[in-house]
């Protein structure tokens, strides 16, 4: 199965969130047939010209939307650097856009994430933090779980003094259906180590990302 070029595949399907064994997947033809069923169920004719190639396109889109199941996020963080010339202050990656999918309605959650850690000896290439976000976002998610997964993965692999993750997401299951409330952002945060224990550190982080801390 093709992956986005920026993400290197691993050989088995890994869902670290569920802690389950890899499952056998339905075939591509079965997936396309399921999309055809949904088109018919919606009330349209899957054999009309405009929809003929839609099941194939949808399945290809799903490969992109859900490419995060193929990647082990811990592997992304495995290569670290220890020669930091004594740098021991906060590293913050601010305002990273993400697109994820609500696991209850399978519609997009679009937003931005801020990720910070306070190193203890080891640092990681900054783009790797964004890739960890990307891997967890390209799965069926709830925002709370995604926030915690990113923070605990960074904490587990880098063993820093602390990790902070703040995510602001707009949920299309709220804006395009149900209560129809556009412009509402959900904010979740997970603070680990010094970011949780030390108010000054937490405040510094929140001010860097432009959020009030009170
Ligand atoms: Zn939803």
Boltz pocket constraint, residues with backbone or C-beta under 6 A from the ligand:
constraints:
  - pocket:
      binder: B
      contacts: [[A, 102], [A, 103], [A, 104], [A, 105], [A, 106], [A, 171], [A, 173], [A, 174]]
      max_distance: 6.0
